[in-house]
């Protein structure tokens, strides 16, 4: 992991972000003391579209509008 001073990090942030996008990590220091770590975000797990659609359908089955229309809900929200 590379070390970068706070002033240099501020001055060259766009360059650092490009390197971070490639997987590099940096420790930012102030007066020689580590104050922060710049690193790429952890990968988030992507859900399978078919699974998401099934979950939405299950939600819709459990939550009904009981005959209300969208227009009625909008009007109710304005009151």
Phi and psi restraints in degrees (range 20) as a CNS / XPLOR table:
assign (resid 1 and name C) (resid 2 and name N)
       (resid 2 and name CA) (resid 2 and name C) 1.0 -84.6 20.0 2
assign (resid 2 and name N) (resid 2 and name CA)
       (resid 2 and name C) (resid 3 and name N) 1.0 153.9 20.0 2
assign (resid 2 and name C) (resid 3 and name N)
       (resid 3 and name CA) (resid 3 and name C) 1.0 -110.3 20.0 2
assign (resid 3 and name N) (resid 3 and name CA)
       (resid 3 and name C) (resid 4 and name N) 1.0 136.0 20.0 2
assign (resid 3 and name C) (resid 4 and name N)
       (resid 4 and name CA) (resid 4 and name C) 1.0 -134.7 20.0 2
assign (resid 4 and name N) (resid 4 and name CA)
       (resid 4 and name C) (resid 5 and name N) 1.0 136.2 20.0 2
assign (resid 4 and name C) (resid 5 and name N)
       (resid 5 and name CA) (resid 5 and name C) 1.0 -70.3 20.0 2
assign (resid 5 and name N) (resid 5 and name CA)
       (resid 5 and name C) (resid 6 and name N) 1.0 156.2 20.0 2
assign (resid 5 and name C) (resid 6 and name N)
       (resid 6 and name CA) (resid 6 and name C) 1.0 -60.9 20.0 2
assign (resid 6 and name N) (resid 6 and name CA)
       (resid 6 and name C) (resid 7 and name N) 1.0 -42.2 20.0 2
assign (resid 6 and name C) (resid 7 and name N)
       (resid 7 and name CA) (resid 7 and name C) 1.0 -63.9 20.0 2
assign (resid 7 and name N) (resid 7 and name CA)
       (resid 7 and name C) (resid 8 and name N) 1.0 -44.7 20.0 2
assign (resid 7 and name C) (resid 8 and name N)
       (resid 8 and name CA) (resid 8 and name C) 1.0 -64.1 20.0 2
assign (resid 8 and name N) (resid 8 and name CA)
       (resid 8 and name C) (resid 9 and name N) 1.0 -40.0 20.0 2
assign (resid 8 and name C) (resid 9 and name N)
       (resid 9 and name CA) (resid 9 and name C) 1.0 -61.7 20.0 2
assign (resid 9 and name N) (resid 9 and name CA)
       (resid 9 and name C) (resid 10 and name N) 1.0 -41.3 20.0 2
assign (resid 9 and name C) (resid 10 and name N)
       (resid 10 and name CA) (resid 10 and name C) 1.0 -66.8 20.0 2
assign (resid 10 and name N) (resid 10 and name CA)
       (resid 10 and name C) (resid 11 and name N) 1.0 -42.9 20.0 2
assign (resid 10 and name C) (resid 11 and name N)
       (resid 11 and name CA) (resid 11 and name C) 1.0 -69.3 20.0 2
assign (resid 11 and name N) (resid 11 and name CA)
       (resid 11 and name C) (resid 12 and name N) 1.0 -36.2 20.0 2
assign (resid 11 and name C) (resid 12 and name N)
       (resid 12 and name CA) (resid 12 and name C) 1.0 -116.4 20.0 2
assign (resid 12 and name N) (resid 12 and name CA)
       (resid 12 and name C) (resid 13 and name N) 1.0 34.8 20.0 2
assign (resid 12 and name C) (resid 13 and name N)
       (resid 13 and name CA) (resid 13 and name C) 1.0 -58.6 20.0 2
assign (resid 13 and name N) (resid 13 and name CA)
       (resid 13 and name C) (resid 14 and name N) 1.0 -43.2 20.0 2
assign (resid 13 and name C) (resid 14 and name N)
       (resid 14 and name CA) (resid 14 and name C) 1.0 -62.8 20.0 2
assign (resid 14 and name N) (resid 14 and name CA)
       (resid 14 and name C) (resid 15 and name N) 1.0 -38.9 20.0 2
assign (resid 14 and name C) (resid 15 and name N)
       (resid 15 and name CA) (resid 15 and name C) 1.0 -65.8 20.0 2
assign (resid 15 and name N) (resid 15 and name CA)
       (resid 15 and name C) (resid 16 and name N) 1.0 -42.4 20.0 2
assign (resid 15 and name C) (resid 16 and name N)
       (resid 16 and name CA) (resid 16 and name C) 1.0 -62.6 20.0 2
assign (resid 16 and name N) (resid 16 and name CA)
       (resid 16 and name C) (resid 17 and name N) 1.0 -40.6 20.0 2
assign (resid 16 and name C) (resid 17 and name N)
       (resid 17 and name CA) (resid 17 and name C) 1.0 -63.8 20.0 2
assign (resid 17 and name N) (resid 17 and name CA)
       (resid 17 and name C) (resid 18 and name N) 1.0 -37.0 20.0 2
assign (resid 17 and name C) (resid 18 and name N)
       (resid 18 and name CA) (resid 18 and name C) 1.0 -62.3 20.0 2
assign (resid 18 and name N) (resid 18 and name CA)
       (resid 18 and name C) (resid 19 and name N) 1.0 -42.2 20.0 2
assign (resid 18 and name C) (resid 19 and name N)
       (resid 19 and name CA) (resid 19 and name C) 1.0 -68.5 20.0 2
assign (resid 19 and name N) (resid 19 and name CA)
       (resid 19 and name C) (resid 20 and name N) 1.0 -37.9 20.0 2
assign (resid 19 and name C) (resid 20 and name N)
       (resid 20 and name CA) (resid 20 and name C) 1.0 -64.3 20.0 2
assign (resid 20 and name N) (resid 20 and name CA)
       (resid 20 and name C) (resid 21 and name N) 1.0 -37.8 20.0 2
assign (resid 20 and name C) (resid 21 and name N)
       (resid 21 and name CA) (resid 21 and name C) 1.0 -60.6 20.0 2
assign (resid 21 and name N) (resid 21 and name CA)
       (resid 21 and name C) (resid 22 and name N) 1.0 -24.6 20.0 2
assign (resid 21 and name C) (resid 22 and name N)
       (resid 22 and name CA) (resid 22 and name C) 1.0 -90.0 20.0 2
assign (resid 22 and name N) (resid 22 and name CA)
       (resid 22 and name C) (resid 23 and name N) 1.0 2.5 20.0 2
assign (resid 22 and name C) (resid 23 and name N)
       (resid 23 and name CA) (resid 23 and name C) 1.0 105.3 20.0 2
assign (resid 23 and name N) (resid 23 and name CA)
       (resid 23 and name C) (resid 24 and name N) 1.0 -0.1 20.0 2
assign (resid 23 and name C) (resid 24 and name N)
       (resid 24 and name CA) (resid 24 and name C) 1.0 -77.1 20.0 2
assign (resid 24 and name N) (resid 24 and name CA)
       (resid 24 and name C) (resid 25 and name N) 1.0 157.9 20.0 2
assign (resid 24 and name C) (resid 25 and name N)
       (resid 25 and name CA) (resid 25 and name C) 1.0 -125.4 20.0 2
assign (resid 25 and name N) (resid 25 and name CA)
       (resid 25 and name C) (resid 26 and name N) 1.0 147.0 20.0 2
assign (resid 25 and name C) (resid 26 and name N)
       (resid 26 and name CA) (resid 26 and name C) 1.0 -133.6 20.0 2
assign (resid 26 and name N) (resid 26 and name CA)
       (resid 26 and name C) (resid 27 and name N) 1.0 143.1 20.0 2
assign (resid 26 and name C) (resid 27 and name N)
       (resid 27 and name CA) (resid 27 and name C) 1.0 -100.9 20.0 2
assign (resid 27 and name N) (resid 27 and name CA)
       (resid 27 and name C) (resid 28 and name N) 1.0 128.0 20.0 2
assign (resid 27 and name C) (resid 28 and name N)
       (resid 28 and name CA) (resid 28 and name C) 1.0 -96.7 20.0 2
assign (resid 28 and name N) (resid 28 and name CA)
       (resid 28 and name C) (resid 29 and name N) 1.0 130.7 20.0 2
assign (resid 28 and name C) (resid 29 and name N)
       (resid 29 and name CA) (resid 29 and name C) 1.0 -116.5 20.0 2
assign (resid 29 and name N) (resid 29 and name CA)
       (resid 29 and name C) (resid 30 and name N) 1.0 153.7 20.0 2
assign (resid 29 and name C) (resid 30 and name N)
       (resid 30 and name CA) (resid 30 and name C) 1.0 -131.3 20.0 2
assign (resid 30 and name N) (resid 30 and name CA)
       (resid 30 and name C) (resid 31 and name N) 1.0 118.6 20.0 2
assign (resid 30 and name C) (resid 31 and name N)
       (resid 31 and name CA) (resid 31 and name C) 1.0 55.0 20.0 2
assign (resid 31 and name N) (resid 31 and name CA)
       (resid 31 and name C) (resid 32 and name N) 1.0 39.0 20.0 2
assign (resid 31 and name C) (resid 32 and name N)
       (resid 32 and name CA) (resid 32 and name C) 1.0 81.9 20.0 2
assign (resid 32 and name N) (resid 32 and name CA)
       (resid 32 and name C) (resid 33 and name N) 1.0 -3.4 20.0 2
assign (resid 32 and name C) (resid 33 and name N)
       (resid 33 and name CA) (resid 33 and name C) 1.0 -104.9 20.0 2
assign (resid 33 and name N) (resid 33 and name CA)
       (resid 33 and name C) (resid 34 and name N) 1.0 133.0 20.0 2
assign (resid 33 and name C) (resid 34 and name N)
       (resid 34 and name CA) (resid 34 and name C) 1.0 -64.9 20.0 2
assign (resid 34 and name N) (resid 34 and name CA)
       (resid 34 and name C) (resid 35 and name N) 1.0 130.3 20.0 2
assign (resid 34 and name C) (resid 35 and name N)
       (resid 35 and name CA) (resid 35 and name C) 1.0 -122.4 20.0 2
assign (resid 35 and name N) (resid 35 and name CA)
       (resid 35 and name C) (resid 36 and name N) 1.0 -18.7 20.0 2
assign (resid 35 and name C) (resid 36 and name N)
       (resid 36 and name CA) (resid 36 and name C) 1.0 -160.5 20.0 2
assign (resid 36 and name N) (resid 36 and name CA)
       (resid 36 and name C) (resid 37 and name N) 1.0 162.1 20.0 2
assign (resid 36 and name C) (resid 37 and name N)
       (resid 37 and name CA) (resid 37 and name C) 1.0 -125.8 20.0 2
assign (resid 37 and name N) (resid 37 and name CA)
       (resid 37 and name C) (resid 38 and name N) 1.0 127.6 20.0 2
assign (resid 37 and name C) (resid 38 and name N)
       (resid 38 and name CA) (resid 38 and name C) 1.0 -101.4 20.0 2
assign (resid 38 and name N) (resid 38 and name CA)
       (resid 38 and name C) (resid 39 and name N) 1.0 124.5 20.0 2
assign (resid 38 and name C) (resid 39 and name N)
       (resid 39 and name CA) (resid 39 and name C) 1.0 -152.2 20.0 2
assign (resid 39 and name N) (resid 39 and name CA)
       (resid 39 and name C) (resid 40 and name N) 1.0 159.7 20.0 2
assign (resid 39 and name C) (resid 40 and name N)
       (resid 40 and name CA) (resid 40 and name C) 1.0 -65.2 20.0 2
assign (resid 40 and name N) (resid 40 and name CA)
       (resid 40 and name C) (resid 41 and name N) 1.0 151.5 20.0 2
assign (resid 40 and name C) (resid 41 and name N)
       (resid 41 and name CA) (resid 41 and name C) 1.0 -66.7 20.0 2
assign (resid 41 and name N) (resid 41 and name CA)
       (resid 41 and name C) (resid 42 and name N) 1.0 154.4 20.0 2
assign (resid 41 and name C) (resid 42 and name N)
       (resid 42 and name CA) (resid 42 and name C) 1.0 -66.5 20.0 2
assign (resid 42 and name N) (resid 42 and name CA)
       (resid 42 and name C) (resid 43 and name N) 1.0 144.0 20.0 2
assign (resid 42 and name C) (resid 43 and name N)
       (resid 43 and name CA) (resid 43 and name C) 1.0 -66.6 20.0 2
assign (resid 43 and name N) (resid 43 and name CA)
       (resid 43 and name C) (resid 44 and name N) 1.0 132.5 20.0 2
assign (resid 43 and name C) (resid 44 and name N)
       (resid 44 and name CA) (resid 44 and name C) 1.0 -92.0 20.0 2
assign (resid 44 and name N) (resid 44 and name CA)
       (resid 44 and name C) (resid 45 and name N) 1.0 145.9 20.0 2
assign (resid 44 and name C) (resid 45 and name N)
       (resid 45 and name CA) (resid 45 and name C) 1.0 -78.2 20.0 2
assign (resid 45 and name N) (resid 45 and name CA)
       (resid 45 and name C) (resid 46 and name N) 1.0 126.6 20.0 2
assign (resid 45 and name C) (resid 46 and name N)
       (resid 46 and name CA) (resid 46 and name C) 1.0 -90.6 20.0 2
assign (resid 46 and name N) (resid 46 and name CA)
       (resid 46 and name C) (resid 47 and name N) 1.0 135.9 20.0 2
assign (resid 46 and name C) (resid 47 and name N)
       (resid 47 and name CA) (resid 47 and name C) 1.0 -85.8 20.0 2
assign (resid 47 and name N) (resid 47 and name CA)
       (resid 47 and name C) (resid 48 and name N) 1.0 147.4 20.0 2
assign (resid 47 and name C) (resid 48 and name N)
       (resid 48 and name CA) (resid 48 and name C) 1.0 -67.1 20.0 2
assign (resid 48 and name N) (resid 48 and name CA)
       (resid 48 and name C) (resid 49 and name N) 1.0 130.4 20.0 2
assign (resid 48 and name C) (resid 49 and name N)
       (resid 49 and name CA) (resid 49 and name C) 1.0 -54.3 20.0 2
assign (resid 49 and name N) (resid 49 and name CA)
       (resid 49 and name C) (resid 50 and name N) 1.0 -37.5 20.0 2
assign (resid 49 and name C) (resid 50 and name N)
       (resid 50 and name CA) (resid 50 and name C) 1.0 -64.3 20.0 2
assign (resid 50 and name N) (resid 50 and name CA)
       (resid 50 and name C) (resid 51 and name N) 1.0 -37.0 20.0 2
assign (resid 50 and name C) (resid 51 and name N)
       (resid 51 and name CA) (resid 51 and name C) 1.0 -67.0 20.0 2
assign (resid 51 and name N) (resid 51 and name CA)
       (resid 51 and name C) (resid 52 and name N) 1.0 -42.6 20.0 2
assign (resid 51 and name C) (resid 52 and name N)
       (resid 52 and name CA) (resid 52 and name C) 1.0 -63.5 20.0 2
assign (resid 52 and name N) (resid 52 and name CA)
       (resid 52 and name C) (resid 53 and name N) 1.0 -43.7 20.0 2
assign (resid 52 and name C) (resid 53 and name N)
       (resid 53 and name CA) (resid 53 and name C) 1.0 -61.8 20.0 2
assign (resid 53 and name N) (resid 53 and name CA)
       (resid 53 and name C) (resid 54 and name N) 1.0 -41.6 20.0 2
assign (resid 53 and name C) (resid 54 and name N)
       (resid 54 and name CA) (resid 54 and name C) 1.0 -63.1 20.0 2
assign (resid 54 and name N) (resid 54 and name CA)
       (resid 54 and name C) (resid 55 and name N) 1.0 -39.6 20.0 2
assign (resid 54 and name C) (resid 55 and name N)
       (resid 55 and name CA) (resid 55 and name C) 1.0 -66.4 20.0 2
assign (resid 55 and name N) (resid 55 and name CA)
       (resid 55 and name C) (resid 56 and name N) 1.0 -38.8 20.0 2
assign (resid 55 and name C) (resid 56 and name N)
       (resid 56 and name CA) (resid 56 and name C) 1.0 -65.0 20.0 2
assign (resid 56 and name N) (resid 56 and name CA)
       (resid 56 and name C) (resid 57 and name N) 1.0 -43.2 20.0 2
assign (resid 56 and name C) (resid 57 and name N)
       (resid 57 and name CA) (resid 57 and name C) 1.0 -63.5 20.0 2
assign (resid 57 and name N) (resid 57 and name CA)
       (resid 57 and name C) (resid 58 and name N) 1.0 -40.6 20.0 2
assign (resid 57 and name C) (resid 58 and name N)
       (resid 58 and name CA) (resid 58 and name C) 1.0 -63.8 20.0 2
assign (resid 58 and name N) (resid 58 and name CA)
       (resid 58 and name C) (resid 59 and name N) 1.0 -40.2 20.0 2
assign (resid 58 and name C) (resid 59 and name N)
       (resid 59 and name CA) (resid 59 and name C) 1.0 -62.1 20.0 2
assign (resid 59 and name N) (resid 59 and name CA)
       (resid 59 and name C) (resid 60 and name N) 1.0 -44.3 20.0 2
assign (resid 59 and name C) (resid 60 and name N)
       (resid 60 and name CA) (resid 60 and name C) 1.0 -63.2 20.0 2
assign (resid 60 and name N) (resid 60 and name CA)
       (resid 60 and name C) (resid 61 and name N) 1.0 -34.6 20.0 2
assign (resid 60 and name C) (resid 61 and name N)
       (resid 61 and name CA) (resid 61 and name C) 1.0 -66.4 20.0 2
assign (resid 61 and name N) (resid 61 and name CA)
       (resid 61 and name C) (resid 62 and name N) 1.0 -32.4 20.0 2
assign (resid 61 and name C) (resid 62 and name N)
       (resid 62 and name CA) (resid 62 and name C) 1.0 -87.7 20.0 2
assign (resid 62 and name N) (resid 62 and name CA)
       (resid 62 and name C) (resid 63 and name N) 1.0 -18.5 20.0 2
assign (resid 62 and name C) (resid 63 and name N)
       (resid 63 and name CA) (resid 63 and name C) 1.0 -125.0 20.0 2
assign (resid 63 and name N) (resid 63 and name CA)
       (resid 63 and name C) (resid 64 and name N) 1.0 100.5 20.0 2
assign (resid 63 and name C) (resid 64 and name N)
       (resid 64 and name CA) (resid 64 and name C) 1.0 -106.2 20.0 2
assign (resid 64 and name N) (resid 64 and name CA)
       (resid 64 and name C) (resid 65 and name N) 1.0 155.2 20.0 2
assign (resid 64 and name C) (resid 65 and name N)
       (resid 65 and name CA) (resid 65 and name C) 1.0 -89.1 20.0 2
assign (resid 65 and name N) (resid 65 and name CA)
       (resid 65 and name C) (resid 66 and name N) 1.0 -7.3 20.0 2
assign (resid 65 and name C) (resid 66 and name N)
       (resid 66 and name CA) (resid 66 and name C) 1.0 51.7 20.0 2
assign (resid 66 and name N) (resid 66 and name CA)
       (resid 66 and name C) (resid 67 and name N) 1.0 49.1 20.0 2
assign (resid 66 and name C) (resid 67 and name N)
       (resid 67 and name CA) (resid 67 and name C) 1.0 87.2 20.0 2
assign (resid 67 and name N) (resid 67 and name CA)
       (resid 67 and name C) (resid 68 and name N) 1.0 -7.4 20.0 2
assign (resid 67 and name C) (resid 68 and name N)
       (resid 68 and name CA) (resid 68 and name C) 1.0 -73.0 20.0 2
assign (resid 68 and name N) (resid 68 and name CA)
       (resid 68 and name C) (resid 69 and name N) 1.0 145.7 20.0 2
assign (resid 68 and name C) (resid 69 and name N)
       (resid 69 and name CA) (resid 69 and name C) 1.0 -97.9 20.0 2
assign (resid 69 and name N) (resid 69 and name CA)
       (resid 69 and name C) (resid 70 and name N) 1.0 164.2 20.0 2
assign (resid 69 and name C) (resid 70 and name N)
       (resid 70 and name CA) (resid 70 and name C) 1.0 -60.5 20.0 2
assign (resid 70 and name N) (resid 70 and name CA)
       (resid 70 and name C) (resid 71 and name N) 1.0 -40.9 20.0 2
assign (resid 70 and name C) (resid 71 and name N)
       (resid 71 and name CA) (resid 71 and name C) 1.0 -58.8 20.0 2
assign (resid 71 and name N) (resid 71 and name CA)
       (resid 71 and name C) (resid 72 and name N) 1.0 -44.1 20.0 2
assign (resid 71 and name C) (resid 72 and name N)
       (resid 72 and name CA) (resid 72 and name C) 1.0 -62.9 20.0 2
assign (resid 72 and name N) (resid 72 and name CA)
       (resid 72 and name C) (resid 73 and name N) 1.0 -39.2 20.0 2
assign (resid 72 and name C) (resid 73 and name N)
       (resid 73 and name CA) (resid 73 and name C) 1.0 -66.3 20.0 2
assign (resid 73 and name N) (resid 73 and name CA)
       (resid 73 and name C) (resid 74 and name N) 1.0 -38.9 20.0 2
assign (resid 73 and name C) (resid 74 and name N)
       (resid 74 and name CA) (resid 74 and name C) 1.0 -63.9 20.0 2
assign (resid 74 and name N) (resid 74 and name CA)
       (resid 74 and name C) (resid 75 and name N) 1.0 -45.9 20.0 2
assign (resid 74 and name C) (resid 75 and name N)
       (resid 75 and name CA) (resid 75 and name C) 1.0 -62.8 20.0 2
assign (resid 75 and name N) (resid 75 and name CA)
       (resid 75 and name C) (resid 76 and name N) 1.0 -40.1 20.0 2
assign (resid 75 and name C) (resid 76 and name N)
       (resid 76 and name CA) (resid 76 and name C) 1.0 -63.2 20.0 2
assign (resid 76 and name N) (resid 76 and name CA)
       (resid 76 and name C) (resid 77 and name N) 1.0 -38.0 20.0 2
assign (resid 76 and name C) (resid 77 and name N)
       (resid 77 and name CA) (resid 77 and name C) 1.0 -68.9 20.0 2
assign (resid 77 and name N) (resid 77 and name CA)
       (resid 77 and name C) (resid 78 and name N) 1.0 -22.6 20.0 2
assign (resid 77 and name C) (resid 78 and name N)
       (resid 78 and name CA) (resid 78 and name C) 1.0 -83.6 20.0 2
assign (resid 78 and name N) (resid 78 and name CA)
       (resid 78 and name C) (resid 79 and name N) 1.0 -13.7 20.0 2
